[in-house]
Amino acid sequence: MVESRVPLQLTEKPMKLLAVIPARGNSTRVPGKNKMKFGGVPCVVKAIQAVQESSYQITIAVVSNDPEIRALAAKNGALALRESEIVAKGDLYDVLYFALQKVDGPWEAILLAYPNVPIRPAGLFDRLIDTYLSGDLLSVNARCQERSASGGSVFSPDYLNRVFVDRGNRDFQRATFLDYNQDELLEIDTTEDVHWANTLFSAGAVQ
């Protein structure tokens, strides 16, 4: 008689993933947007939590010139990297390059999580990674075309290395986009965005 056995939960070696959150403290159009609270939670913390909800194991690094943002990052389980000049200029590729120099790799994929996005669809980063792994892609990006907003991206290391050297060396044929509407993905870039986000949270449409 063959003994009945419960199937074992076998998993492959986890991917080594790094998520970088560039959270400067000197935003101009909406001052303090990365620390602004929605639903009682600072924007940058919402970004950290969105990555942490992934089923993948992801190291999270917050790069900031603001000590309060770095304190929030450390308190909520992320690495807090201090950087004053690069992050203040707002060049995302320069921030990614800085983070990759500071956090030990090697990495199989690098995520970019924007800190000023209080509203994201559930499971966004899993969907980004799953899409990246499903085909011969160099980058996958989440966007809301209605508001020209971005929610996050995933890149291959080789692709980033080429772009670090030459910003014009971006292969759009091997990139794809995940499209969402303005109630699913909202990036704070104007005061209108702040009002819309507060309206959605007040109505209980999002959490």
N, C-alpha and C positions, 0 to 999 in steps of 0.2 A: 504493500500500500504506500503510495507517494504522499508524503506529508504536505499539507496545504500551507503555502507560505505567502505572507504579505509582500508584494513587490517592494524592493529597496528603492529609496529615493537617491538615484545616482546623478551627480552633476559633473559637468566638465570643469576644468580649471577656469576660474572666473577671469573675464577680461580685465585688463589693467586700464582703467579709464580715469581721466582727469577732467574735472569741470572747473572752469575759470569764471569768476564773477568780477568784472571790472566795475568798481563802485566808487567813483570819485565823489568828493564832498563839495566840489565847486561848480555844480550845475548852475547854468545861468537862466535859461528860459523858465524853468520851474525850480527855484532854489530849494535845496534840501529834499529833492524828490526821492532819493534813494533811502532816506530815513523816514519819509512820510508814512504815516500809519493808515492802513485800510483794513477794516474789520479788526482794529486793535493791534495789528501786526505790522512792523516796519517793512517796507518794500524789499529791502535786501534780505531780510529774514524769510520772507515769502519765497524769494528765489532759492535760498538754501533749502528750504523745506520741499520745494518742488523737485529739486534734484534728489534729495534724500528719500522721496517717495518711490524712486525707481527701484525695480527689482534687480538691477545691476549694482554691483559694488563700485562706488564712484568716490574718489578722493576729491574734495571740494576746496578750492583756494579762492579766497576773496582778496583782491588787490585794491588797496585804497590809500589815499592820502589823508583820510579822516580818522582820527583815533576812536571816535564814537562808533563808526562803522566797523572798524577792526575789532572793537570790543564786542559788538553784536555778533560778528562772525565767530569769534572764539567761543562765546557763550553758547552758540547754537551748533557747535560741532564742525566748524570749518577751520581751515588754516587761514590765519590772518597775515597777509604779506604787506609790509609797509613800503610804499613807493610814492614819491611826491611829484616828480616831473612828468614821467611817461603817462601815468593814469590821468593827470590833469589835462593833458593835451587831447585825450579822447581817441587816440588811434588804437583800435581794438587789436590789430595784429601786433603792435608793439607791446601791448599789455600781455597778450598770449605768449610772446617771445620771452618777456620778463619772467612770467610765471613758470614756464618750462625750464628756465635756467635755475630757478629757485627750488623746485620740487622734484625730488628724485624720480626718474622714470626707469626704463623706457615705457612709453604709453602706446597702447594699441589704437586709441582714438582720443580726441580732445573735444570736450564740449564747451561751448560758450553760452553762459546763462546770463541774460541781461538782468540787472538788479532793479530796474524801474518798470517791472511788469507785474502788477499786483493780481492780475487775472490771467490765468493760463488754463487750458483744458487739462483735466486729470489725465495722468499717464503720458504727458507730452514727451518727457525725456526717454521713456521706454519706446515710444513710437519713433522718435528720432533715431535712436540706436538700432531698433529693429529694421527700419527702412535702410539705414546705412549698411547693415550686415546682409541685407537681402539681395543686393546687386553690386555691380562694379562701379561704385560711387565714390567720389572724393569728398563730397559735402552734402549735407541735408539741412534744410533751413525751414523753420516755422515762421509763418508770416500772416498778417492780416492786411490784405490789399486795400480794404476800405479806408484804413487810416495810415497806410504805409508803415505798419508796425512790425517789429520782429520779436519773437518769443524765445528763440534759442537756436543753436546750430550744433552740428557735430562735424568734425573734420578728420581726415586721415593725417597722420604725422608727415608723410612725404609731401602731401599737398601744402601743408603749412610751411614746411621748410623751403619750398619753391617760392611761395608768396612772401616769406620773410625777406628773401633776397631781391625779389622783383614783384612789386604790387600788381603789375600788369600780367603776371603769369597765373591767371585764374582760369581754370578749365570749367566753363559754364556748361559744356556738353555732358560732363560727368557730375553735375550737381542737380539736385531736385528740391522741390518745395512742398511743404505741407501747408495747405491753406485753411484758415479759420475765419470766422466772422468776428465783428467787433465786440460781441457779447462773450465770446470765448477767449479771445486774446487781446488784451488791452495794454499798450505801452504808454507810460506817462511821459509825454513830450511837450504838452501845452496845458494851460489852465483848463481848457475845455476837457481834456482827458481826465483831469482830476475830478471835475464835476461829474463826468459820466461814470467814473469808477465809484464815486461816493453814492451816486444814484443807484447803481446796481447793488452795492453792498447794503444800502438802506432798505431796498426793496426785498432783500433776501434772495436775490437772483443768483448770487455767488457767495462764497464763504472765504 
